[in-house]
Amino acid sequence: MITGLGGGFAARALAVLHRIEDGALTLLLGAMILLAPLQLFLRNFFDTGITWADPLLRVLVLWVGLVGAVAASRGHRHISIDAMSRILSERAQAAVGVVTGLFTAVVSGLVAYHAGRFVATEREFESIAFSGIDAWLCEIVIPAAFAVMALRYLLYSVSNLTVLIGQREDAR
């Protein structure tokens, strides 16, 4: 969570966003947990299956992975190399946080932009994913997830920058 938000509007908005992320993950994972065994059961015992289940499960894996990445990014619970945090001062950690947050925000923003272009192309060419479902509807999670992560890391950088600025003013 971003420090310094207090109990204001931004903190409440983030809490709502976190509940939406958690709800989406629960719904998506629940659908996968129900649909995959059902498909196996139907194939093994009745020599049949749901024709759209396998493509939908592949789409659900994509959505769970990206919504999970967004949820992991909210609390810095993602995979990271954190060898220096124990030896750096709080100020140095904040400076590193600004740089790494900005880098992550830029990379995530670029991925979001190009994924958005890809999705727009899929929509323009009316690509079909399965069972008449437009492919762009299945892929929209890619630019959306990376855009949220870009914004989140930009805010983390600003938060770390305010720590740095606050420490400079305290030192005077």
C-alpha positions in Angstrom: 0.0 0.0 0.0 1.2 3.5 -0.7 2.2 5.3 2.5 1.0 8.7 3.4 -2.6 8.3 2.1 -4.2 8.4 5.5 -8.0 7.7 5.5 -8.9 10.0 2.6 -10.5 9.4 -0.7 -7.4 7.8 -2.3 -7.0 5.3 0.5 -10.7 4.3 0.2 -10.5 4.1 -3.6 -7.4 1.8 -3.3 -9.3 -0.3 -0.8 -12.2 -0.7 -3.3 -9.7 -1.5 -6.1 -8.1 -4.2 -3.9 -11.5 -5.7 -3.2 -12.3 -5.7 -6.9 -9.0 -7.4 -7.7 -9.5 -10.0 -5.0 -13.1 -10.6 -6.1 -12.0 -11.0 -9.8 -9.3 -13.5 -8.8 -11.8 -15.5 -6.7 -14.3 -15.6 -9.5 -11.8 -16.5 -12.2 -10.1 -19.1 -10.2 -13.4 -20.6 -9.0 -14.6 -20.9 -12.6 -11.4 -22.7 -13.5 -11.7 -25.0 -10.5 -15.2 -25.9 -11.5 -14.8 -26.1 -15.3 -11.6 -28.1 -15.6 -12.7 -31.1 -13.5 -16.1 -31.0 -15.1 -14.5 -31.2 -18.5 -12.3 -34.2 -17.4 -15.3 -35.9 -15.9 -17.3 -35.6 -19.0 -14.5 -36.8 -21.2 -13.5 -39.8 -19.1 -17.0 -41.1 -18.2 -19.2 -39.9 -21.1 -16.8 -39.6 -24.0 -18.0 -36.0 -24.5 -17.1 -32.6 -23.3 -18.0 -28.9 -23.5 -16.7 -27.7 -26.8 -15.8 -24.2 -25.6 -14.4 -25.3 -22.2 -10.7 -25.8 -23.3 -10.3 -22.4 -25.0 -12.1 -20.7 -22.2 -9.8 -22.3 -19.6 -6.8 -21.0 -21.6 -8.3 -17.5 -21.5 -9.0 -17.9 -17.8 -5.3 -18.9 -17.2 -4.3 -15.6 -18.9 -6.7 -13.6 -16.9 -5.8 -15.2 -13.6 -2.1 -14.7 -14.3 -2.4 -11.0 -15.1 -5.0 -10.1 -12.5 -2.8 -12.0 -10.0 0.2 -10.0 -11.2 -1.7 -6.8 -10.5 -2.7 -8.0 -7.1 0.9 -9.1 -6.3 2.2 -5.6 -7.4 0.0 -3.9 -4.9 1.9 -5.1 -1.9 5.3 -5.6 -3.4 4.6 -9.4 -3.2 5.9 -10.0 -6.7 9.2 -11.8 -7.6 12.1 -9.4 -6.9 15.7 -9.4 -6.2 16.1 -7.7 -2.8 19.7 -8.3 -1.8 20.5 -4.7 -0.7 17.5 -3.8 1.4 19.1 -5.0 4.7 22.3 -3.0 4.2 20.9 0.3 2.7 19.8 3.2 4.8 16.1 4.2 4.6 17.0 7.2 2.4 19.1 5.0 0.0 16.2 2.5 -0.1 13.8 5.3 -1.0 16.2 6.4 -3.8 16.4 2.9 -5.1 12.6 2.7 -4.9 12.2 5.8 -7.0 14.5 4.5 -9.7 13.2 0.9 -9.8 9.6 2.1 -9.5 10.0 4.5 -12.4 11.8 1.8 -14.5 9.0 -0.7 -13.8 6.3 2.0 -14.6 7.9 2.8 -17.9 8.3 -0.8 -18.9 4.8 -1.7 -17.8 3.5 1.4 -19.6 5.2 0.4 -22.8 3.8 -3.1 -22.6 0.3 -1.7 -21.9 0.6 0.6 -24.9 1.8 -2.1 -27.4 -0.7 -4.6 -26.0 -3.4 -2.0 -26.5 -2.4 -1.6 -30.1 -2.5 -5.4 -30.5 -6.0 -5.6 -29.0 -7.1 -2.8 -31.2 -5.8 -4.7 -34.3 -7.6 -7.8 -33.1 -10.8 -5.8 -32.8 -10.3 -4.1 -36.2 -9.9 -7.5 -37.9 -12.8 -9.0 -36.0 -10.7 -12.0 -34.8 -12.7 -14.7 -33.1 -11.3 -16.5 -30.1 -13.9 -19.3 -29.7 -17.6 -19.9 -30.0 -18.2 -16.6 -31.6 -16.4 -14.6 -28.8 -14.3 -11.8 -30.1 -10.6 -12.3 -29.4 -10.1 -8.7 -28.2 -12.5 -9.3 -25.4 -10.3 -12.2 -24.1 -7.1 -10.1 -24.6 -8.3 -6.8 -23.1 -6.8 -7.9 -19.8 -3.3 -7.6 -21.1 -3.2 -3.8 -21.6 -5.5 -3.2 -18.7 -3.3 -5.1 -16.2 -0.1 -3.5 -17.4 -1.6 -0.1 -17.3 -2.7 -0.6 -13.7 0.7 -1.9 -12.8 2.3 1.1 -14.5 0.2 3.5 -12.6 0.8 1.7 -9.3 4.6 1.8 -9.7 4.5 5.4 -10.7 2.6 6.1 -7.5 5.2 4.0 -5.6 7.9 6.1 -7.1 6.2 9.3 -6.1 5.7 7.9 -2.6 9.4 7.1 -2.3 10.3 10.6 -3.7 8.2 12.2 -1.0 10.1 10.2 1.6 13.4 11.5 0.0 12.2 15.1 -0.1 10.8 14.8 3.5 14.1 13.5 4.7 16.0 16.3 3.0 13.8 18.9 4.6 14.2 17.2 8.0 18.0 17.3 7.6 18.0 21.1 7.2 
